[in-house]
Amino acid sequence: ESNQCIITIMNEQKEFNLNEIISQMYDFADYSPEEKEKLVNETSTMIMEVSLLEALNVEGEEIQQKFNDLLLTEPSDDVVTQFIAEKLPSFNTILLKEIEKLQKNLNADTTD
């Protein structure tokens, strides 16, 4: 049901906030707001990086080189987002799988 919720969020909104999704996955009762924000940001960054690397791996060396060349120009977030949307069609699917993995791991931790 939670996975369906994430898919629905992604389908209904062009821009979804990964931090909000992660915030709803964790129980932050024992965390200060600063600790919560730090954990959510670190987790979000990790998921995005893993997803990006996997998507680049799927697309092959030519796209990897184009992405490296793009990074050398110190692009804005919008330019990077546009590159991902145009050149990495597998990114969203991989991102969803990474979110699902995190959710499964969190659920496994809470059932121990």
C-alpha positions as CSV (number, residue, x, y, z in Angstrom):
1,E,0.0,0.0,0.0
2,S,2.9,2.4,0.8
3,N,4.6,1.6,-2.5
4,Q,1.4,2.4,-4.3
5,C,1.2,5.7,-2.5
6,I,4.8,6.6,-3.7
7,I,3.9,5.6,-7.2
8,T,0.7,7.7,-7.0
9,I,2.7,10.7,-5.7
10,M,5.2,10.3,-8.6
11,N,2.5,10.0,-11.2
12,E,0.4,12.9,-10.0
13,Q,3.2,15.4,-9.5
14,K,6.0,16.2,-11.9
15,E,8.1,17.2,-9.0
16,F,7.8,15.1,-5.9
17,N,9.8,15.8,-2.8
18,L,11.9,12.8,-1.9
19,N,12.5,14.3,1.5
20,E,8.8,14.2,2.3
21,I,8.6,10.6,1.2
22,I,11.5,9.7,3.4
23,S,10.1,11.7,6.3
24,Q,7.0,9.6,6.2
25,M,9.0,6.3,6.2
26,Y,10.9,6.9,9.5
27,D,9.6,7.2,13.0
28,F,11.2,10.4,14.2
29,A,9.7,10.5,17.7
30,D,13.2,10.3,19.4
31,Y,14.9,12.8,17.1
32,S,15.2,16.6,17.4
33,P,14.1,18.6,14.3
34,E,17.7,19.1,13.4
35,E,18.6,15.4,13.6
36,K,15.5,14.6,11.6
37,E,16.4,17.1,8.9
38,K,20.0,15.8,8.7
39,L,18.9,12.2,8.5
40,V,16.3,12.9,5.8
41,N,18.8,14.9,3.7
42,E,21.5,12.3,4.0
43,T,19.1,9.5,3.1
44,S,17.7,11.5,0.2
45,T,21.1,12.3,-1.2
46,M,22.2,8.7,-0.9
47,I,19.1,7.4,-2.7
48,M,19.5,10.0,-5.5
49,E,23.2,9.2,-5.9
50,V,22.7,5.5,-6.1
51,S,19.9,5.9,-8.5
52,L,21.8,8.3,-10.7
53,L,24.9,6.0,-10.8
54,E,22.8,3.0,-11.7
55,A,20.9,4.9,-14.4
56,L,24.2,6.1,-15.9
57,N,25.5,2.5,-15.8
58,V,22.4,1.3,-17.6
59,E,22.8,3.9,-20.4
60,G,26.5,3.2,-21.0
61,E,29.7,5.1,-21.6
62,E,28.6,7.7,-24.1
63,I,25.9,9.0,-21.8
64,Q,28.3,8.8,-18.8
65,Q,30.8,10.9,-20.7
66,K,28.1,13.5,-21.6
67,F,27.1,13.7,-18.0
68,N,30.7,14.1,-16.9
69,D,31.1,16.9,-19.5
70,L,28.0,18.5,-18.2
71,L,29.2,18.4,-14.6
72,L,32.4,20.2,-15.6
73,T,30.3,23.2,-16.6
74,E,28.9,23.5,-13.1
75,P,25.3,23.3,-14.2
76,S,22.3,24.5,-12.3
77,D,20.0,21.9,-10.7
78,D,17.4,22.5,-13.5
79,V,20.0,21.7,-16.2
80,V,20.9,18.4,-14.4
81,T,17.3,17.6,-13.9
82,Q,16.6,18.2,-17.6
83,F,19.6,15.9,-18.5
84,I,18.3,13.1,-16.3
85,A,14.8,13.5,-17.8
86,E,16.0,13.4,-21.4
87,K,19.0,11.1,-21.3
88,L,18.3,8.7,-18.4
89,P,14.9,7.1,-19.0
90,S,15.5,4.4,-16.4
91,F,16.2,6.9,-13.6
92,N,12.6,7.0,-12.3
93,T,12.2,3.3,-12.2
94,I,15.5,2.8,-10.5
95,L,14.7,5.6,-8.0
96,L,11.4,3.9,-7.2
97,K,13.2,0.6,-6.6
98,E,15.7,2.3,-4.3
99,I,12.9,3.8,-2.3
100,E,11.2,0.4,-2.1
101,K,14.5,-1.2,-0.9
102,L,14.8,1.4,1.8
103,Q,11.2,0.9,2.9
104,K,11.7,-2.9,3.0
105,N,14.8,-2.4,5.1
106,L,13.0,-0.1,7.5
107,N,10.1,-2.5,7.8
108,A,12.5,-5.4,8.5
109,D,14.2,-3.4,11.2
110,T,10.9,-2.7,12.9
111,T,9.9,-6.3,12.9
112,D,13.0,-7.5,14.7
